[in-house]
Amino acid sequence: MREKRGFLLQTVGQMNAGAIVSGLGFLLYLALSALGRETAADITAVAFGLVSVYVFASVSAGRSRDREAVSCSLLWGTGALALLLGGCGILTVKLWLGL
C-alpha cells in the first residue's frame, strides 16, 4: 500500500514550479490591471492569491521538514508573493461583497 503523501507540494521541484506559477500570476494581475481589465484582474487576483498561499504553506511545511533542501530564498519569495496576491485577492472579495 502506498503511503499517503498529503495535500501540499512535496518535492523541491514542485515547490519551485509553484513559485514560478505564483510569480507569473502576479505579473498577469499587474498587466491586466494596467490594461484596465478590472474584472479579469480581479478574478486573477483571487485565483492566484489562493495558489500563492497554497504554495507558501507547502514551502513552509517543506522547510520545517528539511531545512537543507528548501532554501530560505524560496521561503521568503513565496511568502512575499502570498502577501501581495493574497492581499489583493482578499481586498477584491471585500469590494465584491461591498464591505
C-alpha distances in whole Angstrom, upper triangle without the diagonal:
4,6,9,12,15,18,20,21,19,21,24,25,23,26,29,28,28,31,33,32,34,37,37,37,40,42,42,43,46,47,46,48,51,51,52,49,48,46,44,44,43,40,39,39,37,34,34,35,32,30,32,31,27,27,30,27,24,27,28,24,24,27,26,23,25,29,29,27,28,32,34,36,33,32,36,36,33,35,38,37,35,39,41,39,37,41,42,40,40,44,44,42,45,48,46,46,50,49
4,6,9,12,15,17,17,15,17,21,21,20,22,25,24,24,28,29,29,30,33,34,34,36,38,38,39,42,43,43,45,48,48,49,46,45,43,41,41,40,37,36,36,34,31,31,32,29,27,28,28,24,24,26,24,21,23,24,21,20,24,23,20,22,25,26,23,24,28,31,32,29,29,33,33,30,31,35,33,32,35,37,35,34,38,39,36,37,41,41,39,42,45,43,44,47,46
4,6,9,13,14,15,13,15,19,20,18,20,23,23,23,26,28,27,28,31,33,32,35,37,37,38,41,42,42,44,46,47,48,45,44,42,40,40,39,36,35,35,33,30,30,30,27,25,26,25,22,22,23,21,18,20,21,18,17,21,20,17,19,23,23,21,22,26,28,30,27,26,30,30,27,29,32,31,29,33,35,33,32,35,37,35,35,39,39,38,40,43,42,42,45,44
4,6,9,11,13,11,14,18,19,17,18,22,22,21,24,26,25,26,29,30,30,32,34,34,35,38,39,39,41,43,44,45,42,41,39,37,36,35,33,31,31,29,27,26,27,23,22,23,22,19,19,21,18,16,18,19,16,16,19,19,16,19,22,23,21,21,25,27,28,25,24,28,28,25,26,30,29,27,30,32,30,28,32,34,31,32,36,35,34,37,39,38,38,41,40
4,7,8,9,8,11,14,16,13,15,18,18,17,20,22,22,22,26,27,26,29,31,31,32,35,36,36,38,40,41,42,39,38,37,34,34,33,30,29,29,27,24,24,24,21,19,20,19,16,16,17,15,12,15,16,13,12,16,16,13,16,19,20,18,18,21,23,25,21,21,24,24,22,23,26,25,23,27,29,27,26,29,31,29,29,33,33,32,35,37,36,37,40,39
4,6,8,8,12,15,16,14,14,18,18,16,19,22,21,21,24,25,25,27,29,29,30,32,34,34,35,38,39,39,37,36,34,32,31,30,28,26,26,24,22,21,21,18,16,18,16,13,14,15,12,10,14,14,11,12,16,15,14,16,19,21,19,18,21,23,24,21,20,23,23,20,21,24,23,21,24,26,24,23,26,28,25,26,30,30,29,31,34,33,33,36,35
4,7,9,12,15,16,12,13,16,16,14,17,19,18,18,21,22,21,23,26,26,26,29,31,31,32,35,36,36,33,32,30,28,28,26,24,23,22,20,18,18,18,14,13,15,13,10,11,13,10,9,12,14,11,12,16,16,15,18,20,22,19,18,21,22,23,19,18,21,21,18,19,22,20,18,21,23,21,19,23,24,22,23,26,26,25,28,30,29,30,33,32
4,6,10,12,13,10,9,13,13,11,13,16,15,15,18,20,19,21,24,24,24,27,29,29,30,33,34,34,32,31,29,27,26,25,23,22,21,19,17,16,16,13,11,12,11,7,8,10,8,5,9,10,8,9,12,13,13,15,17,19,16,14,17,18,19,16,15,18,18,14,15,19,17,15,19,21,19,18,21,23,21,22,25,25,25,27,30,29,30,33,32
4,6,8,9,6,6,10,10,8,11,14,13,14,17,18,18,20,22,23,24,26,28,28,30,32,33,34,32,31,30,27,26,26,24,21,21,20,18,16,16,14,11,12,12,9,7,10,9,5,8,10,9,8,12,13,12,13,16,17,14,12,15,17,17,13,13,17,16,13,15,18,17,15,19,21,19,18,22,23,22,23,27,27,26,29,31,31,32,34,34
4,7,9,7,7,11,12,11,13,16,16,17,19,21,21,23,25,26,27,29,31,32,33,35,36,37,35,35,33,31,30,29,27,25,25,24,21,20,20,18,15,15,15,12,10,12,11,7,9,11,9,7,11,12,10,11,14,14,11,11,14,16,17,14,14,18,18,15,17,20,19,18,22,24,22,22,25,27,25,27,30,30,30,32,35,34,35,38,37
4,5,5,6,9,10,11,13,14,15,17,19,20,21,23,25,26,27,29,30,32,33,35,36,38,36,35,34,32,30,31,29,26,26,25,23,20,21,20,17,16,17,14,12,13,13,9,9,12,11,8,11,13,11,11,13,13,9,9,12,15,16,13,14,17,17,15,18,20,19,19,23,24,23,23,27,28,27,28,32,32,32,34,36,36,37,40,39
4,5,5,6,9,10,10,12,14,15,16,18,20,21,23,24,26,27,29,30,31,33,35,36,34,34,34,31,29,30,28,25,25,25,23,20,21,20,16,15,16,14,11,12,13,10,8,12,11,8,10,13,12,10,11,11,7,6,9,12,13,10,11,15,14,13,16,18,17,18,21,22,22,22,25,27,26,28,31,31,31,34,36,36,37,40,39
4,5,5,6,9,10,11,12,14,15,17,18,20,21,22,24,26,27,28,30,32,33,35,33,33,32,29,28,29,27,24,24,24,22,19,20,20,16,16,17,15,12,14,15,12,11,15,15,12,13,17,15,14,15,14,10,10,12,15,14,11,14,17,15,14,17,19,18,19,22,23,22,23,26,27,26,28,31,31,31,34,36,36,37,40,39
4,5,5,6,9,10,10,12,14,15,16,18,20,21,22,24,26,27,28,30,31,33,31,31,30,27,26,26,24,21,22,21,19,16,18,16,13,13,15,12,9,12,13,9,10,13,13,11,13,16,15,15,16,16,12,11,14,16,15,12,13,16,15,13,16,18,16,16,20,21,19,20,24,24,23,25,28,28,28,31,33,33,34,37,36
4,5,5,6,9,10,10,12,14,15,17,18,20,21,23,24,26,27,29,30,32,30,29,29,26,25,25,23,20,20,20,18,15,16,15,12,11,12,10,7,9,10,7,6,10,11,9,11,14,14,13,14,14,11,9,11,13,12,8,10,13,11,9,12,15,13,13,17,18,17,18,21,22,21,23,26,26,27,29,31,31,33,35,34
4,5,5,6,9,10,11,12,14,15,17,18,20,21,23,24,26,27,29,30,29,29,29,26,24,25,24,20,20,21,19,15,17,17,13,12,14,13,9,11,13,11,9,13,14,12,13,16,16,15,15,15,12,9,10,12,11,8,10,12,10,9,13,14,13,14,18,18,17,18,22,22,22,24,27,27,28,30,32,32,34,36,35
4,5,5,6,9,10,11,12,14,15,16,18,20,21,22,24,26,27,29,27,27,26,23,22,23,21,18,19,19,16,14,16,15,12,11,14,12,9,12,14,12,11,15,16,14,16,19,19,18,19,18,15,13,14,16,14,11,13,15,13,11,15,16,14,15,18,18,17,18,21,22,21,24,26,26,27,29,31,31,33,35,35
4,5,5,6,9,10,10,12,14,15,16,18,20,21,22,24,26,27,25,25,24,21,20,20,19,16,16,16,13,11,12,12,8,8,10,9,6,9,11,9,9,13,14,13,15,18,18,18,18,19,16,13,14,16,14,10,12,14,11,9,12,14,11,11,15,15,14,15,18,18,18,20,23,22,23,26,27,27,29,32,31
4,5,5,6,9,10,11,12,14,15,17,18,20,21,23,24,26,24,24,24,21,19,20,19,16,15,16,14,11,12,13,9,7,10,10,7,8,11,10,9,12,14,13,14,17,18,18,18,18,15,12,12,13,11,8,9,11,8,6,10,11,8,10,13,13,12,14,17,17,17,20,22,22,23,26,27,27,29,31,31
4,5,5,6,9,10,11,12,14,15,16,18,20,21,22,24,23,23,23,20,19,20,19,15,16,17,15,11,13,14,11,10,13,13,10,12,15,14,13,16,18,17,18,21,22,21,21,20,18,15,15,16,13,10,13,14,10,9,13,13,10,12,15,15,13,16,19,18,18,21,23,23,24,27,28,28,30,32,32
4,5,5,6,9,10,10,12,14,15,16,18,20,21,22,21,21,20,17,16,17,16,12,13,14,11,8,11,12,8,8,12,12,9,12,15,14,14,17,19,18,19,22,23,23,23,23,20,17,18,19,16,13,15,16,12,10,14,14,10,12,15,14,12,14,17,16,16,19,21,20,21,25,25,25,27,30,30
4,5,5,6,9,10,10,12,14,15,16,18,20,21,20,19,19,16,14,15,14,11,10,12,10,6,8,9,7,5,9,10,8,10,13,13,13,15,17,17,18,21,22,22,22,23,20,17,17,17,15,12,13,13,10,8,11,10,7,8,11,10,8,11,14,13,13,16,18,17,19,22,22,23,25,27,27
4,5,5,6,9,10,11,12,14,15,17,18,20,19,19,20,17,15,16,16,12,12,14,13,9,11,13,10,8,12,13,11,12,16,16,15,17,20,19,20,23,24,24,23,23,21,18,17,17,14,12,13,13,9,9,11,10,7,10,12,10,9,12,15,14,15,18,19,19,21,23,24,24,27,28,28
4,5,5,6,9,10,10,12,14,15,16,18,17,18,18,15,13,15,14,11,11,14,12,9,12,14,11,11,14,15,13,15,18,18,17,20,23,22,23,26,27,26,26,26,24,21,20,20,17,15,17,17,13,12,15,14,10,13,15,13,11,14,16,15,15,19,20,19,21,24,24,24,27,29,29
4,5,5,6,9,10,10,12,14,15,17,15,15,15,12,10,12,11,7,8,10,9,6,8,11,9,9,12,13,12,14,17,17,18,20,22,22,23,26,27,27,27,28,25,22,22,22,19,17,18,17,14,12,14,13,10,11,13,11,8,11,14,12,12,15,17,15,17,20,20,20,23,25,25
4,5,5,6,9,10,11,12,14,15,15,14,15,13,10,12,12,8,8,11,11,7,9,12,11,9,13,15,14,14,18,18,18,20,23,23,23,26,28,28,27,28,25,22,21,21,18,16,17,16,12,11,13,11,8,10,11,8,7,10,12,10,11,14,15,14,17,19,19,20,23,24,24
4,5,5,6,9,10,10,12,14,14,15,16,13,10,13,14,10,10,14,13,10,12,15,14,13,16,18,17,17,21,21,21,23,26,25,26,29,30,30,29,29,27,24,23,22,19,18,19,18,14,14,16,14,11,13,14,11,10,14,15,13,14,18,18,17,20,22,21,22,25,26,27
4,5,5,6,8,10,11,12,11,12,13,10,8,11,11,8,9,12,11,10,12,15,14,13,17,18,17,19,22,22,22,25,27,27,28,31,32,32,31,32,29,26,26,25,22,20,22,21,17,16,18,16,13,15,16,13,11,14,16,13,14,17,17,16,18,21,20,20,24,25,26
4,5,5,6,9,10,11,10,10,11,8,5,8,9,6,6,10,10,9,10,13,13,13,16,18,17,18,21,22,22,24,27,27,28,30,32,32,32,33,30,27,26,26,23,21,22,20,17,16,17,15,12,13,14,11,9,12,13,9,10,14,14,12,15,17,17,17,20,21,22
4,6,5,6,9,10,10,11,13,11,8,11,12,10,9,13,14,12,13,16,16,15,18,20,20,20,23,25,24,26,29,29,29,32,34,34,33,33,31,28,27,26,23,22,22,20,17,17,18,15,13,15,15,11,10,14,14,11,13,16,15,14,17,19,18,19,22,23,23
4,5,5,6,9,9,11,13,10,8,12,13,11,12,15,15,14,16,19,18,18,21,23,22,23,26,27,26,29,31,31,32,35,36,36,35,36,33,30,29,28,25,24,25,23,20,20,21,19,16,18,18,15,14,17,17,14,16,19,18,16,20,22,20,21,24,25,26
4,5,5,6,5,7,9,7,5,9,10,9,10,13,14,13,15,18,18,18,21,23,22,24,26,27,28,30,32,32,33,36,37,37,37,37,35,32,31,30,27,26,27,25,22,21,22,20,17,19,19,15,14,17,17,13,14,17,16,14,17,19,18,18,21,22,24
4,5,5,6,6,9,8,6,9,11,10,10,13,15,14,15,18,19,18,21,23,23,24,27,28,28,30,32,33,33,36,38,38,37,38,36,33,32,30,28,26,27,25,22,21,22,19,17,18,18,14,13,16,15,11,13,16,14,12,16,17,15,16,20,20,21
4,5,8,9,12,11,9,12,15,13,13,17,18,17,18,22,22,21,24,26,26,26,29,31,30,32,35,35,35,38,40,40,39,39,37,34,33,32,28,27,28,26,23,23,24,21,19,21,20,16,16,19,18,15,17,19,18,16,20,21,19,20,23,23,24
4,6,8,11,10,9,13,15,14,15,18,19,18,20,23,23,23,25,28,27,28,31,32,32,34,37,37,37,40,42,42,41,42,39,36,35,34,31,30,31,29,26,26,27,24,21,23,23,19,18,21,20,17,18,21,19,17,21,22,20,20,24,24,26
4,6,9,9,8,11,13,13,14,17,18,18,19,22,23,23,25,28,28,29,31,33,33,35,37,38,38,41,43,43,42,43,41,38,37,36,33,31,32,30,27,27,27,24,22,23,23,19,18,20,19,16,17,20,17,15,18,20,17,17,21,21,23
4,6,6,6,9,10,11,12,14,16,16,18,20,21,21,24,26,26,27,30,31,32,33,35,36,37,39,41,42,41,42,40,36,36,35,32,30,31,30,27,26,26,24,21,22,22,19,17,19,19,15,15,18,17,14,16,18,16,16,19,20,22
4,6,5,6,9,10,10,12,14,15,16,18,20,20,22,24,25,26,28,30,31,32,34,35,36,38,40,41,40,42,39,36,35,34,32,30,30,29,26,25,25,23,20,20,20,17,15,17,16,12,13,15,13,10,13,15,12,12,16,16,18
4,5,5,6,9,10,11,12,14,15,17,18,20,21,23,24,26,27,29,30,31,33,35,36,38,39,40,40,41,39,36,36,35,33,30,30,29,27,25,25,24,21,21,21,18,15,17,17,13,12,15,13,10,12,14,12,11,14,15,18
4,5,5,6,9,10,11,12,14,16,16,18,20,21,22,24,26,27,28,30,32,32,34,36,37,38,38,39,36,33,33,33,30,28,28,28,25,23,24,22,19,19,20,17,14,16,17,13,12,15,15,11,13,16,14,13,17,18,20
4,6,5,6,9,10,10,11,14,15,16,18,20,20,21,24,25,26,27,30,30,31,34,35,36,36,37,34,31,31,30,27,25,26,24,22,20,21,19,16,16,17,14,11,13,13,10,10,13,12,9,12,15,13,13,17,18,19
4,5,5,6,9,10,10,13,14,15,16,18,20,21,23,24,25,27,29,30,31,33,35,36,35,37,35,31,31,30,28,26,26,25,22,20,20,19,16,16,16,13,11,12,12,8,7,10,9,6,8,11,10,9,13,14,16
4,5,5,6,8,10,11,12,14,16,17,18,20,21,23,24,26,27,29,30,32,33,34,35,36,34,30,31,30,28,26,25,25,22,20,21,20,16,16,17,15,11,12,13,10,8,11,12,8,9,13,12,11,14,16,18
4,6,5,6,8,10,10,12,14,15,16,18,20,21,22,24,25,26,28,30,31,32,32,33,31,27,28,27,25,22,22,22,19,17,18,17,14,14,15,13,9,11,12,10,8,12,13,10,12,15,15,14,17,19,20
4,6,5,6,8,10,10,12,14,15,16,18,20,20,22,24,25,26,28,30,31,30,32,30,26,26,25,23,21,21,20,17,15,16,14,11,11,12,9,6,7,9,6,5,9,9,8,10,12,13,13,15,17,18
4,6,5,6,9,10,11,12,14,15,17,19,20,21,23,24,26,27,29,30,30,32,30,26,27,26,24,22,21,21,19,16,16,16,13,11,12,11,8,7,9,7,4,7,9,7,8,11,12,11,13,16,16
4,5,5,6,9,10,11,13,15,16,17,19,20,22,23,25,26,28,29,29,31,28,25,26,25,24,21,20,21,18,16,16,16,13,12,14,13,9,9,12,10,8,11,13,11,11,15,16,14,17,19,20
4,5,5,6,8,10,10,12,14,15,16,18,20,21,22,24,25,26,26,28,25,22,22,22,20,17,17,17,15,12,13,13,10,9,11,10,7,8,11,10,8,11,13,12,13,16,17,17,19,21,22
4,5,5,6,9,10,11,12,14,15,16,18,20,21,23,24,26,25,27,25,22,22,21,20,17,16,16,14,11,11,11,8,6,8,8,4,4,8,7,6,8,11,10,11,14,15,16,17,19,19
4,6,5,6,9,10,11,12,14,15,17,18,20,21,23,24,25,27,24,21,22,22,21,18,17,17,16,12,13,14,11,8,11,11,8,7,10,11,8,10,13,12,12,15,17,17,18,21,20
4,6,5,6,9,10,11,12,14,15,16,18,20,21,22,23,24,22,19,20,20,18,15,15,16,14,10,12,13,10,8,12,12,9,9,13,13,11,13,16,15,15,19,20,20,21,24,24
4,5,5,6,9,10,10,12,14,15,16,18,20,21,21,22,20,17,17,17,15,12,12,12,10,7,8,9,6,5,8,9,7,7,11,11,11,13,15,16,16,19,20,21,22,24,24
4,5,5,6,9,10,10,12,14,15,17,18,20,20,22,20,17,18,17,16,13,12,12,12,8,8,10,8,5,8,10,8,7,10,12,11,12,15,16,16,18,20,20,21,24,22
4,5,5,6,9,10,11,12,14,16,17,18,19,21,19,16,17,17,17,14,12,14,13,10,10,13,11,8,12,14,12,10,14,15,13,15,18,18,18,20,23,23,23,26,25
4,5,5,6,9,10,10,12,14,15,16,17,18,16,13,14,14,14,10,10,12,11,7,9,11,10,8,12,13,12,11,15,16,15,17,20,20,20,23,25,25,26,29,28
4,5,5,6,9,10,10,12,14,15,15,17,15,12,13,12,12,9,7,9,9,5,6,9,8,7,10,12,11,11,14,16,15,16,19,20,20,22,25,25,26,28,27
4,6,5,6,9,10,11,12,14,15,17,16,13,14,14,15,12,9,12,12,9,9,12,12,9,12,15,14,12,15,18,17,17,20,22,21,23,26,26,26,29,27
4,5,5,6,9,10,11,12,13,15,13,10,13,13,14,11,10,13,13,10,11,14,13,12,15,17,16,15,18,20,19,20,23,24,24,26,29,29,29,32,30
4,5,5,6,9,10,10,10,12,10,7,9,10,11,7,6,10,10,8,9,12,12,11,14,17,16,16,19,21,20,21,24,25,25,27,30,30,31,33,32
4,5,5,6,9,10,10,13,12,9,10,10,12,9,7,10,11,9,9,13,13,12,14,17,17,16,19,21,21,21,24,26,25,27,30,30,31,33,31
4,5,5,6,9,10,13,12,10,12,12,15,12,10,13,15,12,12,16,17,15,17,20,20,18,21,24,23,23,26,28,27,29,32,32,32,35,33
4,5,5,6,8,10,8,7,10,11,13,11,9,13,14,12,13,17,17,16,19,21,21,20,23,25,25,25,29,30,29,31,34,34,35,37,36
4,5,5,5,8,7,5,7,8,11,9,8,11,13,12,12,16,17,16,18,21,21,21,23,26,25,26,29,30,30,32,35,35,36,38,36
4,6,6,10,10,9,11,11,14,13,11,14,16,15,15,18,19,18,20,23,23,22,24,27,27,27,30,32,31,33,36,36,37,39,37
4,7,9,9,9,12,13,16,15,13,16,18,17,17,21,22,20,23,26,26,24,27,30,29,29,33,34,33,35,38,38,39,41,39
4,6,6,7,9,11,14,13,12,16,18,17,18,21,22,21,23,26,26,26,28,31,30,31,34,35,35,37,40,40,41,43,41
4,6,6,7,8,12,11,11,13,16,16,16,19,21,20,22,25,26,25,27,30,30,31,33,35,35,37,39,40,41,43,41
4,6,7,9,12,12,12,15,17,17,18,21,22,22,24,26,27,27,30,32,32,33,36,37,37,39,41,42,43,45,43
4,6,10,12,10,11,15,15,15,17,20,20,21,23,25,25,26,28,30,30,31,34,35,36,38,40,40,41,44,42
4,7,9,7,8,11,12,12,13,16,17,17,19,21,22,22,25,27,27,28,30,32,32,34,36,37,38,40,38
4,5,5,7,9,10,11,12,15,16,17,19,20,21,22,24,26,27,28,30,31,32,34,36,37,38,40,38
4,5,5,6,8,10,10,12,14,15,16,18,20,20,22,24,25,26,28,30,31,32,34,36,37,38,36
4,5,5,6,8,10,10,12,14,15,16,18,19,21,22,24,25,27,28,30,31,33,34,36,37,35
4,6,5,6,8,10,11,12,14,15,16,17,19,21,22,23,25,26,28,29,31,32,34,35,34
4,6,5,6,9,10,10,12,14,15,16,18,20,20,21,24,25,26,28,30,31,32,34,32
4,6,5,6,9,10,10,12,14,15,16,18,19,20,22,24,25,26,28,30,31,32,31
4,5,5,6,9,10,11,12,14,15,17,18,19,21,22,24,26,27,28,30,31,30
4,5,5,6,9,10,10,11,13,15,16,17,19,20,22,23,25,26,28,29,28
4,5,5,6,9,10,10,12,14,15,16,18,19,21,22,24,25,26,28,26
4,5,5,6,9,10,10,12,14,15,16,18,20,21,22,24,26,27,25
4,5,5,6,8,9,10,12,14,15,16,18,20,21,22,24,25,24
4,6,5,5,8,10,10,11,13,15,16,17,19,20,22,23,22
4,6,5,6,8,10,10,12,14,15,16,18,20,21,22,20
4,6,5,6,9,10,11,12,14,15,17,18,20,21,20
4,5,5,6,9,10,10,12,14,15,16,18,20,19
4,5,5,6,9,10,11,12,14,15,17,18,17
4,5,5,6,8,10,11,12,14,15,16,15
4,6,5,6,9,10,11,12,14,15,14
4,5,5,6,9,10,11,12,14,14
4,5,5,6,9,10,11,12,11
4,5,5,6,9,10,10,9
4,5,5,6,9,10,10
4,5,5,6,8,9
4,5,5,6,5
4,5,5,6
4,5,8
4,6
4
